[in-house]
Amino acid sequence: MNDTVAAFDPWSPEFLADPYPAYRALRAAGRVHRYEPTRQYLIPHHRDVSALLRDRRLGRTYQHRHTHEEFGRPAPSPEHEPFHTLNDHGMLDLEPPDHTRIRRLVSKAFTPRTVDRLRPYVEKLAGDLVGDLVAAGGGDLLTAVAEPLPVAVIAEMLGIPESDRPLLRPWSAAICGMYELNPPEATARAAVRASVEFTEYLRELIAARRTDPGDDLISGLIAAYDEGDRLTEQEMISTCVLLLNAGHEATVNSTVNGWAALFRHPGQLAALRADHSLVPSAVEELMRYDTPLQLFERWVLEDIELAGTVIPQGSEVALLFGSANHDPEVFQDPERLDLTRAENPHISFSAGIHYCIGAPLARIELAASMRALLTQAPTLRATSEPVRKPNFVIRGLEGLPVEL
């Protein structure tokens, strides 16, 4: 492994603190890099990441075409089966036609009109959460605002009772641990346990909605099944878990990563405080500047060639979103935080058929919490240097202590 690729070290505290210099070296050294510790091909350039996200010769799964044996991959450990059953039936890890069928049903809950109807609820909740933070004189921005807002919104959409919502974040965190590179066995055991508990909970909730439907997404999916659009119960459970996990994980981390970046750039924060009309472009720039999902994996379903390198069928590519979002071929002066950036084709929400279905809702949530903090807490500041989570793929903070 050459020195450039060695700089990519997703288990190093120095790399996790700031991976962007290593990305810069990877981009300068080429368009494809074989990385032996994870047996993946690293793709660091925006144009290639964007193109491969749309390339149907790659997929989130290969099991719609090949068995594990045919693809040259070992079958998952039987001890991990509950996690894989839950994960593999969600639309993020499916390919057409199953992906198309499930996404068509779920997309009805995320039309612009439907999402816009949620705006007053989101803005009121964001205002209330920030109001509590202000009344307390400060606290942890992560636990006071960033986490409870998107969790409550997606739980409200699904019809999960308020009393049960504290269960969701721990289950989600345990399951998402499996999306890191080479997760240890302890992480796998926690994900399996969370998968079993989450599945059992949702199975009971779905049964209750069958007898007593409400005005929520779970009831809507049940009704669609009764009308002929078919989701198996496992697909329904996996879809709900995916929406709960994806529906808040990126938003939580975008919020704390974004505010940590603003505190490190007082000039940009002052400009935002002086002109709240910058909020929409600030949301986009902060998602680009410190990307909440750093890497997205795809399986190579048939041989592809990229920049003279043949990547054979059976390989896995690691599409480096964080690097793509700092590519100077696309972004002028990409290392600079610029809340007025007009051209900002970041790929933090992915692209192609797996483009984030909840992106419009996430933007509403991020803008609502930002406006509430700017309005109610104009003197907000960090009280200490935030601690990064020891994760690479899902980039976030352990907490963000703030005071007024």
C-alpha positions as CSV (number, residue, x, y, z in Angstrom):
1,M,0.0,0.0,0.0
2,N,1.5,3.3,-1.1
3,D,1.9,6.3,1.2
4,T,-1.0,8.1,-0.3
5,V,-3.5,5.3,0.3
6,A,-1.9,4.7,3.7
7,A,-3.0,8.3,4.6
8,F,-6.6,6.9,4.4
9,D,-6.9,5.4,7.8
10,P,-10.5,5.2,9.0
11,W,-9.5,3.9,12.4
12,S,-7.0,6.6,13.2
13,P,-8.1,9.4,15.6
14,E,-6.1,11.9,13.6
15,F,-7.9,10.9,10.4
16,L,-11.3,10.8,12.1
17,A,-10.7,14.3,13.4
18,D,-10.1,15.7,9.9
19,P,-10.2,13.3,6.9
20,Y,-10.1,16.0,4.3
21,P,-6.3,16.3,3.9
22,A,-6.2,12.5,3.2
23,Y,-8.9,12.9,0.6
24,R,-7.0,15.7,-1.0
25,A,-4.0,13.4,-1.3
26,L,-6.2,10.6,-2.7
27,R,-7.7,12.8,-5.4
28,A,-4.2,14.1,-6.4
29,A,-2.9,10.6,-6.7
30,G,-5.6,9.2,-9.0
31,R,-9.2,8.2,-9.5
32,V,-9.1,4.6,-8.2
33,H,-7.2,3.2,-5.3
34,R,-7.2,-0.4,-4.1
35,Y,-7.5,-0.4,-0.3
36,E,-6.5,-3.8,1.1
37,P,-7.7,-3.5,4.8
38,T,-11.3,-3.4,3.6
39,R,-10.7,-5.1,0.1
40,Q,-12.4,-2.1,-1.6
41,Y,-11.7,0.3,-4.4
42,L,-11.7,3.9,-3.1
43,I,-13.3,6.4,-5.4
44,P,-12.5,10.0,-4.4
45,H,-13.5,12.3,-7.3
46,H,-16.9,13.9,-7.5
47,R,-17.5,13.1,-11.2
48,D,-16.8,9.4,-10.6
49,V,-18.8,9.1,-7.4
50,S,-21.7,10.8,-9.1
51,A,-21.5,8.6,-12.2
52,L,-21.2,5.3,-10.3
53,L,-24.2,6.2,-8.1
54,R,-26.2,6.1,-11.3
55,D,-24.4,3.2,-13.0
56,R,-26.7,0.1,-13.0
57,R,-23.6,-2.2,-13.3
58,L,-23.3,-1.5,-9.6
59,G,-25.8,-2.3,-6.9
60,R,-26.4,-2.1,-3.2
61,T,-26.9,-5.8,-3.3
62,Y,-25.9,-8.6,-5.6
63,Q,-28.4,-11.2,-4.4
64,H,-30.9,-10.3,-7.0
65,R,-28.5,-11.7,-9.6
66,H,-26.1,-14.0,-7.8
67,T,-25.8,-16.3,-4.8
68,H,-23.0,-15.6,-2.3
69,E,-21.1,-18.5,-3.8
70,E,-21.5,-17.3,-7.4
71,F,-20.3,-13.9,-6.4
72,G,-17.3,-15.2,-4.5
73,R,-18.4,-13.8,-1.2
74,P,-18.9,-15.7,2.1
75,A,-22.4,-16.0,3.4
76,P,-23.1,-13.9,6.5
77,S,-22.6,-15.5,9.9
78,P,-25.7,-17.3,11.1
79,E,-25.4,-15.5,14.4
80,H,-25.9,-12.2,12.6
81,E,-29.0,-13.3,10.7
82,P,-31.5,-11.0,12.5
83,F,-29.5,-8.0,11.4
84,H,-29.2,-9.1,7.8
85,T,-32.9,-10.1,7.5
86,L,-33.8,-6.6,8.8
87,N,-31.3,-4.8,6.7
88,D,-31.6,-6.7,3.4
89,H,-35.4,-6.2,3.1
90,G,-35.2,-2.4,3.3
91,M,-35.3,-0.5,0.0
92,L,-31.8,1.0,0.5
93,D,-30.3,-2.4,0.2
94,L,-32.6,-3.7,-2.6
95,E,-32.4,-3.3,-6.4
96,P,-35.3,-3.2,-8.9
97,P,-37.9,-4.6,-9.2
98,D,-38.3,-4.9,-5.4
99,H,-36.7,-1.5,-4.8
100,T,-39.0,0.1,-7.3
101,R,-42.1,-1.4,-5.8
102,I,-41.3,-0.4,-2.2
103,R,-40.1,3.1,-3.0
104,R,-43.2,3.8,-5.1
105,L,-45.4,3.1,-2.0
106,V,-43.2,5.0,0.5
107,S,-42.7,8.0,-1.8
108,K,-46.4,8.8,-1.4
109,A,-45.6,10.0,2.2
110,F,-42.7,12.2,0.9
111,T,-44.3,14.1,-1.9
112,P,-43.6,17.9,-1.7
113,R,-47.2,18.6,-0.7
114,T,-47.1,16.0,2.1
115,V,-43.8,17.1,3.4
116,D,-44.8,20.8,3.2
117,R,-47.8,20.0,5.4
118,L,-45.4,19.0,8.1
119,R,-43.6,22.3,8.1
120,P,-45.7,24.0,10.9
121,Y,-45.3,20.9,13.1
122,V,-41.5,20.9,12.5
123,E,-41.1,24.6,13.1
124,K,-43.1,24.6,16.3
125,L,-41.2,21.6,17.7
126,A,-37.9,23.2,16.8
127,G,-38.9,26.4,18.5
128,D,-40.1,24.5,21.6
129,L,-36.8,22.5,21.9
130,V,-34.7,25.6,21.4
131,G,-36.8,27.5,23.9
132,D,-36.1,24.8,26.5
133,L,-32.4,25.0,25.8
134,V,-32.5,28.8,26.2
135,A,-34.5,28.5,29.4
136,A,-31.8,26.2,30.8
137,G,-29.1,28.7,29.8
138,G,-27.5,26.1,27.6
139,G,-26.7,22.4,27.5
140,D,-25.9,19.8,24.9
141,L,-27.1,20.8,21.5
142,L,-27.0,17.2,20.4
143,T,-29.4,15.8,23.0
144,A,-31.5,19.0,23.5
145,V,-32.2,19.8,19.8
146,A,-30.4,17.8,17.2
147,E,-31.6,14.4,18.2
148,P,-35.2,14.9,19.5
149,L,-36.4,17.0,16.5
150,P,-35.9,14.5,13.6
151,V,-36.7,11.5,15.8
152,A,-40.0,13.0,16.8
153,V,-40.9,14.0,13.2
154,I,-40.3,10.6,11.6
155,A,-41.9,8.8,14.6
156,E,-45.0,11.1,14.2
157,M,-45.1,10.2,10.5
158,L,-45.0,6.5,11.3
159,G,-47.5,6.8,14.2
160,I,-45.2,5.6,16.9
161,P,-46.6,6.5,20.4
162,E,-44.7,9.3,22.1
163,S,-44.0,7.1,25.2
164,D,-42.1,4.6,23.0
165,R,-39.9,7.1,21.2
166,P,-37.0,7.0,23.7
167,L,-36.4,3.4,22.5
168,L,-35.7,4.4,18.9
169,R,-32.4,6.3,19.1
170,P,-30.5,3.5,21.0
171,W,-31.8,0.8,18.6
172,S,-30.9,3.0,15.6
173,A,-27.4,3.7,16.9
174,A,-26.7,0.0,17.5
175,I,-27.9,-1.0,14.0
176,C,-26.0,1.8,12.3
177,G,-22.8,0.6,13.9
178,M,-22.8,-2.2,11.4
179,Y,-22.4,0.3,8.5
180,E,-18.9,1.1,9.7
181,L,-15.9,-0.5,8.0
182,N,-15.0,-3.9,9.4
183,P,-17.2,-3.6,12.5
184,P,-16.0,-5.7,15.5
185,E,-18.0,-8.6,16.8
186,A,-19.2,-6.6,19.8
187,T,-20.8,-4.1,17.4
188,A,-22.4,-7.0,15.5
189,R,-23.8,-8.5,18.7
190,A,-25.3,-5.1,19.7
191,A,-26.8,-4.7,16.2
192,V,-28.3,-8.2,16.3
193,R,-29.9,-7.5,19.7
194,A,-31.3,-4.2,18.5
195,S,-32.6,-5.8,15.3
196,V,-34.5,-8.4,17.2
197,E,-36.0,-5.9,19.7
198,F,-36.9,-3.4,17.0
199,T,-38.5,-6.1,14.8
200,E,-40.6,-7.4,17.7
201,Y,-41.7,-3.9,18.6
202,L,-42.7,-3.1,15.0
203,R,-44.4,-6.5,14.5
204,E,-46.7,-5.7,17.5
205,L,-47.3,-2.1,16.3
206,I,-48.2,-3.3,12.8
207,A,-50.7,-5.8,14.3
208,A,-52.3,-3.1,16.4
209,R,-52.6,-0.8,13.3
210,R,-54.3,-3.6,11.4
211,T,-57.1,-3.6,13.9
212,D,-57.1,0.1,14.7
213,P,-55.7,2.0,11.7
214,G,-54.7,5.7,12.1
215,D,-53.6,8.6,9.9
216,D,-50.0,7.5,9.7
217,L,-47.5,5.8,7.3
218,I,-47.7,2.3,8.8
219,S,-51.5,2.4,8.4
220,G,-51.0,3.6,4.9
221,L,-48.7,0.8,4.0
222,I,-51.2,-1.7,5.5
223,A,-54.0,-0.2,3.4
224,A,-51.9,-0.3,0.3
225,Y,-51.3,-4.0,0.9
226,D,-55.0,-4.6,1.2
227,E,-55.6,-2.7,-2.0
228,G,-53.1,-4.9,-4.0
229,D,-49.7,-3.1,-3.6
230,R,-47.8,-5.9,-1.9
231,L,-45.3,-5.5,0.9
232,T,-44.5,-8.5,3.0
233,E,-44.6,-8.0,6.7
234,Q,-40.8,-8.2,6.8
235,E,-40.5,-5.6,4.0
236,M,-42.9,-3.3,6.0
237,I,-40.8,-3.8,9.2
238,S,-37.5,-3.2,7.3
239,T,-39.0,-0.1,5.6
240,C,-40.0,1.4,9.0
241,V,-36.6,0.8,10.5
242,L,-34.9,2.3,7.4
243,L,-37.1,5.4,7.6
244,L,-36.5,5.7,11.3
245,N,-32.7,5.3,11.0
246,A,-32.1,7.3,7.8
247,G,-34.8,9.7,8.8
248,H,-32.9,11.1,11.7
249,E,-29.3,9.9,11.6
250,A,-28.1,12.2,8.9
251,T,-30.1,15.2,10.2
252,V,-28.8,14.7,13.7
253,N,-25.2,14.7,12.5
254,S,-25.7,17.5,10.0
255,T,-27.0,19.7,12.8
256,V,-24.0,19.2,15.2
257,N,-21.4,19.0,12.5
258,G,-22.8,22.2,11.0
259,W,-22.9,24.1,14.3
260,A,-19.4,22.9,15.3
261,A,-18.2,24.3,11.9
262,L,-20.0,27.6,12.5
263,F,-18.4,28.0,15.9
264,R,-15.0,27.5,14.2
265,H,-15.8,30.1,11.6
266,P,-17.1,33.2,13.6
267,G,-17.1,35.4,10.5
268,Q,-19.5,33.1,8.7
269,L,-21.6,32.7,11.9
270,A,-21.8,36.5,12.3
271,A,-22.9,36.9,8.6
272,L,-25.6,34.2,9.2
273,R,-26.8,35.9,12.3
274,A,-27.0,39.2,10.5
275,D,-28.9,37.8,7.5
276,H,-31.3,34.9,8.2
277,S,-32.1,34.7,4.4
278,L,-28.8,32.8,4.2
279,V,-30.3,29.8,6.0
280,P,-31.2,27.7,2.9
281,S,-27.7,28.1,1.3
282,A,-26.1,27.6,4.8
283,V,-27.9,24.2,5.2
284,E,-26.5,23.1,1.8
285,E,-23.0,24.4,2.5
286,L,-22.7,22.9,5.9
287,M,-23.8,19.5,4.6
288,R,-21.1,19.8,1.9
289,Y,-18.4,21.1,4.2
290,D,-18.5,18.3,6.8
291,T,-20.5,15.5,5.2
292,P,-22.6,13.4,7.6
293,L,-22.3,10.2,5.5
294,Q,-18.7,10.0,4.4
295,L,-18.8,6.8,2.4
296,F,-21.4,4.7,0.4
297,E,-20.6,1.2,-0.7
298,R,-21.7,-0.5,-3.9
299,W,-21.1,-4.0,-5.3
300,V,-19.7,-4.4,-8.8
301,L,-22.2,-6.6,-10.7
302,E,-20.2,-6.8,-13.9
303,D,-16.7,-5.7,-14.8
304,I,-16.3,-1.9,-15.1
305,E,-13.3,0.2,-16.2
306,L,-12.5,3.5,-14.6
307,A,-9.5,5.7,-15.6
308,G,-7.8,2.6,-17.1
309,T,-8.4,0.4,-14.0
310,V,-10.6,-2.6,-14.5
311,I,-12.7,-3.2,-11.4
312,P,-13.8,-6.8,-11.6
313,Q,-17.2,-8.3,-10.9
314,G,-17.5,-9.3,-7.2
315,S,-15.5,-6.2,-6.0
316,E,-16.8,-3.5,-3.7
317,V,-16.3,0.2,-4.3
318,A,-16.2,2.8,-1.6
319,L,-17.7,6.0,-2.9
320,L,-16.1,8.7,-0.8
321,F,-18.9,11.3,-0.4
322,G,-16.8,13.5,1.9
323,S,-14.0,13.6,-0.7
324,A,-16.3,14.3,-3.6
325,N,-17.8,17.2,-1.7
326,H,-14.4,18.8,-1.5
327,D,-13.3,18.2,-5.1
328,P,-11.9,21.4,-6.6
329,E,-12.9,20.3,-10.0
330,V,-16.5,21.0,-8.9
331,F,-16.3,23.4,-5.9
332,Q,-14.3,26.6,-6.0
333,D,-12.0,26.8,-3.0
334,P,-13.6,23.7,-1.5
335,E,-11.8,23.9,1.9
336,R,-13.4,27.3,2.6
337,L,-16.7,27.4,4.4
338,D,-18.9,29.8,2.3
339,L,-22.5,30.1,3.4
340,T,-23.3,32.2,0.3
341,R,-22.0,29.4,-2.1
342,A,-24.4,29.5,-5.1
343,E,-23.3,26.5,-7.1
344,N,-23.4,23.6,-4.6
345,P,-24.0,20.2,-6.3
346,H,-23.0,18.2,-3.2
347,I,-23.9,14.6,-3.1
348,S,-24.7,14.3,0.7
349,F,-28.1,12.9,-0.2
350,S,-26.6,10.4,-2.8
351,A,-27.9,10.2,-6.4
352,G,-29.6,7.8,-8.8
353,I,-32.4,5.4,-7.7
354,H,-31.1,5.5,-4.1
355,Y,-31.3,9.3,-3.8
356,C,-32.5,10.1,-0.3
357,I,-36.3,10.0,-0.3
358,G,-36.4,12.1,2.8
359,A,-34.2,14.9,1.5
360,P,-37.0,17.5,1.4
361,L,-38.0,16.8,4.9
362,A,-34.4,16.8,6.2
363,R,-33.9,20.3,4.6
364,I,-37.0,21.6,6.4
365,E,-35.8,20.1,9.7
366,L,-32.3,21.6,9.4
367,A,-33.6,25.0,8.4
368,A,-36.2,25.0,11.2
369,S,-33.7,24.2,14.0
370,M,-31.2,26.7,12.5
371,R,-33.7,29.5,12.4
372,A,-34.9,28.8,15.9
373,L,-31.4,28.9,17.2
374,L,-30.5,32.1,15.4
375,T,-33.7,33.8,16.6
376,Q,-33.9,32.6,20.2
377,A,-30.2,32.1,21.0
378,P,-28.3,34.7,19.0
379,T,-25.4,34.6,21.5
380,L,-25.0,30.8,21.4
381,R,-21.4,29.6,21.7
382,A,-19.6,26.4,22.3
383,T,-18.3,25.9,25.9
384,S,-15.6,23.3,24.9
385,E,-14.1,21.5,22.0
386,P,-16.6,18.8,20.9
387,V,-15.5,15.2,20.9
388,R,-15.9,13.2,17.7
389,K,-17.5,9.9,17.7
390,P,-15.0,7.1,16.9
391,N,-16.9,6.4,13.6
392,F,-15.9,7.1,10.0
393,V,-18.8,6.2,7.7
394,I,-21.4,8.1,9.8
395,R,-19.6,11.2,10.9
396,G,-20.9,12.9,14.0
397,L,-20.1,14.1,17.5
398,E,-20.5,12.6,21.0
399,G,-22.0,15.9,22.0
400,L,-21.9,19.7,21.5
401,P,-22.0,21.6,24.8
402,V,-23.2,25.2,24.4
403,E,-24.2,28.2,26.5
404,L,-25.8,31.6,25.9
